[in-house]
Structure formats: structure tokens, C-alpha cells
Amino acid sequence: DHNVPNALMFIDKYTQIPRILGPVVLCLDKLDECAAQSEASQKYIDSFGGVRQVRQIILADFFRHAFDGSGADNFFDAGSCIDGRLTSAWNWCSQLQKKPFYHIFLLTGFTSFDGKFE
């Protein structure tokens, strides 16, 4: 695989997993707290069908698109195993601001996948 020229590059790819999953998990975990914070937050979350439905929407979108081979210049550069799935997952992360639930992430304290998540 020419996209992973040595073992250190491959190990670095594995270290990216918490940077991708951490903010997603924290968002999902903080939904109940966020809904209880204010009436406006509750109404916004309810516009998606409630906390449980928002979780399902986010997870369905993540699992549908974060492992689909997207994000590379072509099929061969996408990679066939963990390399390709991480490329897809980072692509999903880069598209988050275009997702209908992006503001849910912001309500729960999301700043970025590279920055501090409070």
C-alpha cells in the first residue's frame, strides 16, 4: 500500500481513532444533559424527534458514511482495510458541518475533531 509507506505511518493512523470517536461519543452522551439545560435546547432536540431519535440519526449517518470508502482520490487510494476506513471516517468528520445535526454537536460542546472538546 503506497499510502502507508512504513510502520510508523500505520501506527499513527491507529492513534487517530480516539480523535474521531471521542467527540461523537461525547456528543451522544451529553444529549440528555443538553436537553435538560433549557427549553430552547429541548425544543431543538425535539425537532429531530427527541434524544433517542437524534442518537439514532447521528449513529446511522456515521455508520453509513464513515466506513464507505469515501474520501480518497480514487478507489485504489481508499485502501481496503483500516487505512481506507480511517480515510472514510475523516471524510465524514470533514463533512460534519454540512449535516443536519451539526448544531446538535455544537449544543453539546463540540469545537472540532482536532481541538479540545469540553
Order of alpha helices (4+ residues) and beta strands (2+ residues): alpha-alpha-alpha-alpha-alpha-alpha-alpha
